Amino acid sequence: MTSLPSGANRTELRKIGIMGGTFDPIHFGHLLAAEESRSALGLDEVIFIPSGDPAHKRQRRVASPEDRYIMTLLTTLGNRNFTPSRIEIDRKEPSHTVDTLREMRHWYAPEKVLFYFITGLDAVLGITTWKEYEALPELCRIVAVSRPGYPSQELGNLPENIQKAIIPLSIPLLSISSTEIRQRLHNGRSVKYLLPETVEQYIRKKKLYRKKLEDTIP
């Protein structure tokens, strides 16, 4: 576990969860992870940050940043503890977690906030590929949310300083992924009960993830 910032009083700290991701599209699995983290760790707020230019997703088509932000906004409107942010959408250069955390520290008075970066256990296991991953324990605690097929014991293979910053969190396992949702929409299959109805309506209105003409040409 990482130590508190020097001179910080635990009772004065604001505990902020940061839920970063491509959100292409956002779904109930994301919401469950955020709410379970908020409840288990006593977070004051969870900020959802859709990535603007996701450096690690350039090998495939990604819905526009604006569409992904609007879907996130629609999803979080009904929960006063959830807040969407445009911090990466409005950033012109590629999005990296370490850059976002450093920028967000300027939003709060010095030594008055403790960040909890919430992501899936599968993503945490690949953390050594992230930009300046060694700096993350100085910026946040890392909430590794359980994911089907990924044993938490594998966290023991990560560098020791990273392990100390990780909070493993077991939640009800929903086998839902954005990849599966995109594939279902691409193939004309139902996505009901996989994501909020407002997001499904937005996707259908904007014709996102539909099979494109070139995909049907042999």
Stockholm file with secondary structure:
# STOCKHOLM 1.0

chainA/1-218         MTSLPSGANRTELRKIGIMGGTFDPIHFGHLLAAEESRSALGLDEVIFIPSGDPAHKRQRRVASPEDRYIMTLLTTLGNRNFTPSRIEIDRKEPSHTVDTLREMRHWYAPEKVLFYFITGLDAVLGITTWKEYEALPELCRIVAVSRPGYPSQELGNLPENIQKAIIPLSIPLLSISSTEIRQRLHNGRSVKYLLPETVEQYIRKKKLYRKKLEDTIP
#=GR chainA/1-218 SS CCCCCTTCCGGGCEEEEEEEECCTTCCHHHHHHHHHHHHHHTCSEEEEEECSSBGGGTTSCCCCHHHHHHHHHHHHTTCTTEEECCTTTSCCSCBCHHHHHHHHGGGSCTTCEEEEEEEEHHHHTTGGGSTTGGGHHHHCEEEEECBTTBCGGGGGGSCHHHHHHEEEECCCCCCCCHHHHHHHHHTTCCCTTTSCHHHHHHHHHHTTTCCCHHHHCC
#=GC SS_cons         CCCCCTTCCGGGCEEEEEEEECCTTCCHHHHHHHHHHHHHHTCSEEEEEECSSBGGGTTSCCCCHHHHHHHHHHHHTTCTTEEECCTTTSCCSCBCHHHHHHHHGGGSCTTCEEEEEEEEHHHHTTGGGSTTGGGHHHHCEEEEECBTTBCGGGGGGSCHHHHHHEEEECCCCCCCCHHHHHHHHHTTCCCTTTSCHHHHHHHHHHTTTCCCHHHHCC
//
